[in-house]
Amino acid sequence: MIFVMIVLSVFAFLLLAGFVFSSKVIKPNCVPYEETYRMEIDKGRFDPVWYDKLKKEEHWIDSPYGYKLHAIYLPCDASKKTVIICHGITYSLFGSMKYARIFLDLGFNVMTYDHRNHGKSGGKDTTFGHYEKYDLKAVKEWVLKRTGEGTIVGLHGESMGAAIVLQYLAMDENISFCIADCGFSDLKELLKIRVNNDFHLPAFPFMDIAALITRIRTGMSFADISPVKAVGTVKTPVMFVHGSEDWYVPAFMSRKMYEAKKTGSRKLLVVPGAAHASSIATDPAGYTDEVRSFLEQYGLS
């Protein structure tokens, strides 16, 4: 009886730990929309005076999964070039505005939007691209309707946003360029690092139990969220960016994706001293010059 009780206790503990870890993954503690606006200002990454002067349009785009995606579109005259910028986990579209200025200065319209379960958008969970890449498809289709035929569309993503845009590239050959800033190469590999560092637990069996529970709750498989596999045959030019001091998503992940991309052009920028999602803040002039140079190769700047 004692043995049975021990076995049941261990099993219950593993299930509980797996459920808690699953919830940490798919239901992150997101920063409120208004707070992301204030945080970007406080950190000096966002100029409210500049933003207030911009032409801007607020839109609600239908997700194929039944909720609304909140978006802010920044038109640049009658430009036929548009970049869609995807923010990182727990944040909102205001995290994309520090990149918007670069593209507006280069003559691009800028589309920013909140991912599902973030900001003002709907959706009850976060799936790191499993569903988000189809939301991005809906956003791109909206952009094409807004700007008309002949529009050039590029993508920029930060952290989780980078993983999403890279997975989307495998679905859509009609993307002119992609900039993936501090994206993870493989979700399972990243979660193993996080479960060790954040929970001080071994990946086995906690990861496997959490993966099963997550699959039941959302339909998402950890193993399927793998940008490094997605970029292997992608022909779209991709610029990978990473901070050398990124402890959250290690820089080796961008190097791995850079090496895995066997078709089409590629570029790797590692910013010395930059932490996670801080490459542009660490070296704004250098970041801008590298983006401009990357786009110049394809006649887009």
NUMIGU-374338 format. One record per residue: y, z, x of N, C-alpha, C in turn. Coordinates in steps of 0.1 Angstrom, whole numbers, padded with zeros to 4 digits, always signed. Example, Ala and Ser with C-alpha at 12.3 -4.5 7.8 and 13.67 -1.06 7.14 Angstrom:
-0057+0078+0132-0045+0078+0123-0033+0078+0132/-0022+0071+0128-0011+0071+0137+0000+0079+0129/
END
This chain:
-0012+0000+0008+0000+0000+0000+0013+0000+0009/+0012+0008+0019+0024+0008+0028+0026-0005+0035/+0015-0012+0039+0016-0025+0045+0022-0035+0035/+0018-0034+0023+0023-0044+0012+0038-0041+0010/+0042-0028+0010+0056-0025+0008+0064-0030+0019/+0059-0029+0032+0066-0034+0043+0068-0049+0043/+0057-0056+0039+0058-0071+0038+0068-0075+0027/+0068-0068+0016+0077-0072+0005+0091-0069+0009/+0093-0058+0016+0107-0054+0021+0112-0064+0031/+0104-0069+0040+0108-0079+0049+0111-0092+0042/+0102-0096+0033+0104-0108+0025+0118-0107+0018/+0120-0096+0011+0132-0094+0003+0145-0095+0013/+0144-0089+0024+0155-0089+0034+0158-0103+0038/+0147-0111+0041+0149-0125+0046+0155-0133+0035/+0151-0131+0022+0157-0139+0011+0171-0135+0010/+0174-0122+0010+0188-0118+0009+0197-0123+0020/+0192-0122+0032+0199-0128+0044+0201-0143+0043/+0191-0150+0038+0192-0164+0036+0202-0168+0026/+0202-0160+0015+0212-0163+0004+0226-0160+0009/+0228-0149+0016+0241-0146+0021+0246-0157+0030/+0238-0161+0039+0242-0171+0049+0244-0185+0042/+0236-0188+0032+0238-0200+0024+0252-0199+0017/+0256-0188+0012+0269-0186+0005+0280-0187+0015/+0278-0182+0027+0289-0184+0037+0291-0199+0040/+0281-0207+0040+0282-0221+0043+0288-0229+0031/+0283-0227+0019+0287-0236+0008+0299-0230+0000/+0302-0217+0002+0313-0211-0005+0322-0204+0004/+0328-0211+0014+0337-0205+0024+0349-0198+0017/+0354-0188+0024+0366-0181+0019+0378-0189+0022/+0382-0198+0012+0393-0208+0014+0406-0201+0013/+0415-0205+0022+0429-0200+0021+0436-0206+0009/+0443-0198+0001+0450-0204-0010+0460-0215-0006/+0462-0224-0015+0470-0236-0013+0484-0233-0008/+0491-0224-0015+0504-0221-0011+0505-0214+0003/+0494-0206+0006+0494-0199+0018+0492-0209+0030/+0485-0220+0028+0483-0230+0039+0497-0236+0042/+0505-0238+0032+0519-0243+0034+0527-0233+0043/+0526-0220+0040+0534-0211+0047+0528-0209+0062/+0515-0210+0063+0509-0208+0076+0513-0219+0085/+0513-0232+0080+0517-0243+0089+0531-0242+0094/+0540-0237+0085+0554-0234+0089+0555-0223+0099/+0548-0212+0097+0548-0201+0106+0543-0204+0120/+0533-0213+0120+0527-0216+0133+0535-0228+0140/+0545-0232+0134+0553-0243+0140+0547-0256+0140/+0537-0258+0131+0531-0271+0130+0536-0280+0119/+0545-0275+0112+0550-0281+0099+0565-0279+0098/+0572-0290+0096+0587-0289+0095+0590-0291+0080/+0594-0280+0072+0596-0282+0058+0609-0290+0055/+0618-0290+0064+0630-0299+0062+0626-0313+0063/+0618-0317+0073+0613-0331+0074+0605-0334+0062/+0597-0325+0057+0588-0328+0046+0596-0330+0033/+0606-0322+0031+0614-0322+0019+0621-0336+0018/+0624-0342+0029+0631-0354+0029+0622-0367+0026/+0609-0365+0028+0600-0376+0026+0599-0380+0012/+0596-0393+0010+0592-0398-0003+0577-0394-0004/+0574-0388-0016+0561-0383-0018+0557-0385-0032/+0544-0387-0034+0538-0388-0048+0526-0379-0049/+0526-0371-0059+0514-0362-0062+0505-0369-0072/+0492-0370-0069+0483-0377-0078+0470-0368-0079/+0463-0371-0090+0450-0365-0093+0440-0377-0094/+0430-0377-0085+0421-0388-0084+0407-0383-0090/+0401-0392-0098+0388-0388-0103+0377-0388-0093/+0370-0377-0091+0358-0377-0083+0346-0383-0091/+0337-0389-0084+0325-0394-0091+0316-0382-0097/+0320-0370-0093+0312-0358-0097+0319-0351-0108/+0329-0357-0115+0335-0351-0127+0347-0342-0125/+0351-0339-0113+0363-0331-0112+0375-0339-0106/+0386-0333-0105+0398-0340-0100+0401-0336-0085/+0405-0347-0078+0409-0345-0064+0424-0345-0063/+0430-0334-0058+0444-0333-0057+0449-0341-0044/+0459-0349-0046+0463-0358-0034+0479-0358-0034/+0484-0360-0022+0498-0363-0020+0499-0375-0011/+0505-0385-0016+0506-0399-0010+0521-0400-0005/+0522-0404+0008+0535-0406+0015+0536-0421+0017/+0544-0428+0009+0546-0442+0011+0555-0445+0023/+0553-0456+0030+0561-0460+0040+0566-0475+0037/+0577-0475+0030+0583-0488+0025+0572-0496+0018/+0570-0508+0021+0560-0516+0014+0549-0519+0024/+0545-0510+0032+0535-0512+0043+0521-0515+0037/+0514-0524+0044+0501-0528+0041+0491-0520+0050/+0495-0510+0056+0487-0501+0065+0487-0487+0059/+0475-0482+0057+0474-0468+0052+0463-0460+0060/+0467-0448+0063+0457-0439+0069+0454-0427+0059/+0441-0424+0057+0437-0413+0049+0433-0402+0058/+0439-0390+0056+0437-0379+0065+0429-0368+0058/+0419-0364+0064+0410-0353+0059+0411-0340+0066/+0414-0330+0059+0416-0317+0065+0403-0309+0068/+0405-0298+0075+0393-0290+0078+0389-0280+0068/+0378-0273+0071+0372-0263+0062+0381-0251+0059/+0381-0246+0047+0389-0234+0042+0404-0237+0040/+0408-0249+0043+0423-0252+0043+0426-0261+0032/+0438-0268+0033+0442-0277+0022+0449-0289+0029/+0454-0298+0021+0460-0311+0026+0472-0308+0035/+0478-0296+0035+0489-0293+0043+0485-0292+0058/+0472-0290+0060+0467-0291+0074+0467-0305+0080/+0469-0315+0071+0469-0329+0075+0483-0333+0079/+0494-0326+0075+0507-0331+0076+0512-0331+0091/+0506-0323+0100+0510-0324+0114+0506-0337+0120/+0497-0344+0114+0493-0357+0119+0500-0368+0111/+0505-0365+0099+0512-0376+0091+0524-0382+0098/+0531-0374+0105+0544-0379+0111+0541-0390+0121/+0530-0388+0129+0526-0399+0138+0524-0412+0131/+0517-0412+0120+0514-0424+0114+0525-0430+0106/+0534-0422+0100+0546-0427+0093+0555-0434+0103/+0556-0428+0115+0564-0434+0126+0559-0447+0130/+0546-0449+0128+0539-0462+0132+0538-0472+0121/+0545-0468+0109+0545-0478+0098+0534-0477+0089/+0527-0466+0088+0515-0464+0079+0520-0456+0067/+0514-0460+0055+0514-0451+0044+0504-0440+0048/+0506-0428+0042+0497-0417+0045+0492-0411+0032/+0479-0410+0031+0472-0403+0020+0466-0391+0025/+0470-0379+0019+0463-0367+0021+0457-0361+0008/+0446-0354+0009+0441-0348-0003+0433-0336+0000/+0430-0328-0010+0422-0316-0009+0408-0319-0011/+0399-0315-0002+0385-0317-0005+0380-0309-0016/+0368-0312-0022+0362-0304-0032+0361-0290-0028/+0363-0281-0038+0363-0266-0035+0374-0262-0025/+0384-0269-0024+0395-0266-0015+0409-0269-0022/+0419-0262-0018+0432-0265-0023+0432-0265-0038/+0438-0275-0044+0439-0277-0058+0428-0285-0065/+0419-0290-0056+0409-0299-0061+0398-0291-0068/+0390-0298-0076+0379-0291-0083+0366-0291-0074/+0355-0288-0080+0343-0287-0073+0339-0273-0070/+0327-0269-0071+0323-0255-0070+0317-0251-0057/+0315-0261-0048+0309-0257-0035+0313-0268-0024/+0310-0264-0012+0314-0273+0000+0301-0278+0006/+0300-0291+0008+0287-0297+0013+0289-0305+0026/+0300-0304+0033+0302-0310+0046+0300-0325+0047/+0302-0332+0036+0300-0346+0036+0290-0351+0026/+0280-0343+0022+0270-0347+0013+0276-0353+0001/+0285-0346-0006+0293-0352-0017+0307-0356-0013/+0312-0350-0003+0326-0353+0001+0328-0368+0005/+0318-0374+0011+0320-0388+0015+0322-0397+0003/+0316-0393-0008+0318-0402-0020+0332-0399-0027/+0337-0387-0025+0350-0384-0029+0360-0392-0021/+0357-0393-0008+0366-0401+0001+0365-0416-0003/+0354-0421-0008+0353-0434-0013+0362-0436-0025/+0362-0426-0034+0371-0427-0045+0386-0427-0041/+0389-0419-0031+0403-0419-0026+0407-0433-0020/+0397-0438-0012+0400-0452-0006+0402-0462-0017/+0394-0462-0027+0396-0471-0038+0409-0470-0045/+0414-0457-0046+0427-0455-0052+0438-0461-0043/+0436-0459-0030+0446-0465-0021+0447-0480-0022/+0435-0487-0023+0435-0501-0024+0442-0506-0037/+0440-0499-0048+0447-0502-0060+0462-0500-0059/+0466-0490-0052+0480-0486-0050+0487-0496-0041/+0481-0501-0031+0488-0510-0021+0484-0524-0022/+0474-0528-0029+0471-0542-0032+0461-0548-0021/+0458-0560-0023+0449-0567-0015+0454-0569-0001/+0446-0569+0009+0450-0571+0023+0454-0558+0030/+0452-0547+0023+0456-0534+0029+0446-0530+0040/+0452-0526+0051+0444-0521+0063+0443-0506+0060/+0430-0501+0061+0428-0486+0059+0421-0480+0071/+0427-0469+0076+0421-0462+0087+0419-0448+0082/+0411-0440+0090+0408-0426+0087+0411-0417+0098/+0415-0405+0095+0417-0394+0105+0411-0382+0099/+0403-0375+0106+0397-0362+0101+0398-0351+0112/+0399-0339+0107+0400-0327+0116+0388-0318+0112/+0380-0314+0122+0369-0305+0120+0360-0310+0109/+0358-0302+0098+0349-0307+0088+0354-0321+0083/+0367-0323+0082+0372-0336+0078+0367-0347+0088/+0366-0344+0101+0361-0354+0110+0347-0357+0107/+0339-0347+0104+0325-0350+0101+0324-0358+0088/+0332-0356+0079+0332-0364+0066+0335-0378+0069/+0346-0381+0076+0350-0395+0079+0340-0402+0087/+0333-0396+0096+0323-0402+0104+0311-0406+0096/+0307-0397+0087+0296-0400+0078+0300-0412+0068/+0313-0412+0064+0317-0423+0055+0316-0436+0062/+0319-0437+0075+0319-0449+0082+0306-0457+0081/+0295-0449+0080+0282-0455+0078+0280-0462+0065/+0289-0459+0055+0288-0465+0042+0298-0476+0040/+0308-0477+0048+0319-0487+0046+0323-0494+0059/+0320-0507+0060+0324-0514+0072+0339-0519+0072/+0345-0517+0061+0359-0522+0059+0369-0511+0062/+0367-0504+0073+0376-0494+0078+0381-0499+0092/+0394-0499+0094+0399-0506+0106+0399-0497+0118/+0399-0484+0116+0398-0474+0128+0395-0460+0122/+0391-0452+0131+0388-0438+0128+0392-0429+0139/+0399-0418+0137+0401-0407+0147+0394-0395+0142/+0385-0390+0150+0377-0378+0146+0381-0367+0156/+0388-0357+0151+0393-0346+0159+0385-0334+0157/+0379-0329+0167+0371-0317+0168+0360-0316+0157/+0353-0327+0154+0342-0327+0145+0329-0323+0151/+0320-0317+0142+0307-0314+0147+0298-0326+0147/+0288-0326+0156+0279-0337+0156+0267-0336+0147/+0263-0323+0144+0251-0321+0136+0253-0307+0130/+0251-0306+0117+0254-0294+0110+0243-0283+0114/+0231-0287+0115+0220-0277+0118+0223-0271+0132/+0227-0280+0141+0230-0275+0155+0242-0265+0155/+0252-0269+0147+0264-0260+0146+0261-0247+0139/+0253-0247+0129+0250-0235+0122+0241-0226+0130/+0233-0231+0139+0225-0223+0148+0234-0215+0157/+0244-0222+0162+0254-0216+0171+0262-0205+0163/+0265-0208+0151+0273-0198+0143+0265-0186+0139/+0252-0188+0135+0244-0177+0131+0241-0168+0143/+0240-0174+0155+0238-0165+0167+0251-0158+0171/+0262-0165+0170+0275-0159+0175+0281-0150+0164/+0281-0154+0151+0288-0146+0141+0279-0135+0135/+0266-0137+0134+0257-0128+0128+0248-0121+0138/+0247-0126+0150+0239-0121+0161+0224-0120+0156/+0220-0131+0150+0206-0132+0145+0200-0145+0150/+0187-0145+0152+0181-0158+0156+0181-0168+0146/+0181-0181+0149+0182-0192+0140+0169-0192+0131/+0158-0189+0137+0145-0188+0129+0142-0174+0127/+0139-0170+0114+0137-0179+0103+0149-0180+0093/+0160-0174+0097+0172-0173+0088+0177-0187+0084/+0178-0195+0094+0184-0209+0091+0175-0216+0081/+0162-0215+0083+0152-0223+0075+0153-0218+0060/+0154-0205+0059+0154-0199+0045+0168-0203+0039/+0179-0202+0046+0192-0205+0041+0192-0220+0037/+0186-0228+0045+0185-0243+0043+0178-0246+0029/+0167-0239+0027+0159-0241+0015+0167-0236+0003/+0174-0224+0004+0182-0219-0007+0194-0228-0010/+0200-0233+0001+0211-0243-0001+0207-0255-0008/+0195-0260-0004+0190-0273-0010+0188-0271-0025/+0183-0259-0029+0181-0256-0043+0194-0255-0051/+0204-0249-0044+0217-0246-0051+0226-0258-0052/+0225-0267-0042+0235-0278-0041+0229-0292-0041/+0216-0293-0036+0210-0306-0034+0213-0311-0020/+0220-0303-0012+0224-0307+0002+0213-0302+0011/+0209-0311+0021+0200-0307+0032+0208-0306+0044/+0207-0295+0051+0214-0293+0064+0210-0304+0074/+0198-0308+0073+0193-0319+0083+0200-0332+0081/+0204-0335+0069+0210-0348+0066+0225-0349+0070/+0231-0337+0072+0245-0337+0076+0246-0339+0091/+0246-0351+0096+0245-0354+0110+0254-0366+0114/+0267-0363+0117+0275-0374+0121+0271-0382+0133/+0264-0375+0142+0259-0381+0154+0249-0393+0151/+0241-0391+0141+0232-0401+0136+0240-0412+0129/+0250-0408+0122+0258-0418+0114+0265-0428+0123/+0270-0424+0134+0279-0432+0142+0271-0442+0151/+0258-0440+0152+0251-0449+0161+0252-0463+0160/+0253-0468+0148+0254-0483+0145+0268-0487+0139/+0277-0477+0139+0290-0480+0133+0299-0489+0142/+0304-0500+0136+0312-0509+0144+0327-0506+0144/+0331-0498+0135+0345-0494+0135+0350-0487+0147/+0361-0490+0153+0366-0483+0165+0368-0468+0162/+0363-0460+0170+0364-0445+0168+0370-0439+0180/+0380-0430+0178+0386-0422+0189+0382-0408+0186/+0374-0402+0195+0369-0388+0194+0379-0379+0202/+0383-0368+0195+0393-0359+0202+0387-0345+0201/+0389-0337+0212+0384-0324+0212+0392-0315+0222/+0393-0303+0218+0399-0293+0228+0389-0288+0237/+0393-0287+0250+0383-0282+0260+0379-0267+0258/+0388-0259+0251+0385-0245+0249+0381-0242+0234/+0375-0252+0228+0371-0250+0214+0358-0242+0214/+0359-0230+0208+0347-0221+0207+0340-0222+0194/+0347-0227+0184+0341-0228+0171+0332-0240+0169/+0337-0252+0173+0329-0264+0174+0330-0269+0189/+0319-0266+0197+0320-0269+0211+0323-0284+0214/+0331-0286+0225+0335-0300+0228+0324-0309+0231/+0312-0303+0235+0301-0312+0239+0296-0320+0226/+0300-0316+0214+0296-0323+0202+0303-0336+0201/+0316-0337+0205+0323-0349+0205+0318-0358+0216/+0315-0352+0227+0309-0360+0238+0296-0367+0234/+0288-0359+0227+0275-0364+0222+0277-0376+0213/+0286-0375+0204+0289-0386+0194+0295-0398+0201/+0303-0395+0211+0309-0407+0219+0297-0414+0226/+0288-0407+0232+0277-0413+0239+0267-0420+0229/+0266-0415+0217+0257-0420+0207+0262-0433+0200/+0275-0435+0201+0281-0447+0194+0279-0459+0203/+0269-0468+0200+0264-0479+0208+0271-0492+0204/+0277-0493+0192+0283-0506+0188+0298-0503+0185/+0306-0513+0187+0320-0512+0185+0327-0504+0195/+0340-0503+0195+0348-0496+0205+0348-0481+0203/+0351-0474+0213+0351-0460+0213+0360-0454+0223/+0365-0442+0221+0374-0436+0230+0372-0421+0229/+0373-0414+0241+0371-0399+0241+0383-0393+0247/+0390-0384+0240+0401-0376+0245+0397-0361+0244/+0396-0355+0256+0394-0340+0257+0407-0334+0262/+0414-0326+0253+0427-0320+0257+0425-0307+0264/+0429-0306+0276+0427-0293+0284+0434-0282+0278/+0427-0270+0277+0433-0258+0272+0434-0257+0257/+0430-0267+0249+0432-0267+0235+0420-0260+0228/+0423-0251+0218+0413-0245+0210+0410-0254+0198/+0402-0248+0189+0397-0256+0178+0409-0261+0169/+0409-0274+0166+0419-0280+0158+0434-0278+0163/+0435-0276+0176+0448-0274+0182+0452-0284+0193/+0445-0295+0193+0448-0305+0204+0462-0310+0202/+0466-0313+0190+0480-0319+0188+0490-0308+0190/+0487-0295+0187+0497-0285+0190+0498-0282+0205/+0487-0283+0212+0487-0280+0226+0495-0291+0234/+0493-0304+0230+0500-0315+0237+0504-0325+0227/+0515-0322+0220+0519-0331+0209+0523-0345+0214/+0530-0346+0225+0535-0359+0231+0523-0367+0236/+0514-0360+0243+0502-0367+0248+0493-0371+0237/+0491-0363+0226+0483-0367+0215+0489-0379+0208/+0502-0379+0206+0509-0391+0200+0507-0403+0208/+0509-0402+0221+0508-0414+0230+0493-0419+0229/+0483-0411+0229+0469-0415+0229+0466-0422+0216/+0471-0417+0205+0469-0423+0192+0475-0437+0192/+0488-0437+0196+0495-0450+0196+0488-0460+0205/+0484-0456+0217+0477-0465+0226+0463-0470+0220/+0456-0461+0213+0444-0465+0207+0446-0476+0196/+0456-0474+0188+0459-0483+0177+0465-0496+0183/+0472-0496+0194+0478-0508+0199+0467-0518+0203/+0455-0513+0207+0444-0522+0211+0440-0531+0200/+0443-0527+0187+0438-0535+0176+0450-0540+0168/+0462-0540+0174+0474-0545+0168+0478-0538+0156/+0476-0524+0156+0479-0516+0144+0491-0507+0146/+0497-0507+0157+0508-0498+0159+0521-0505+0159/
END
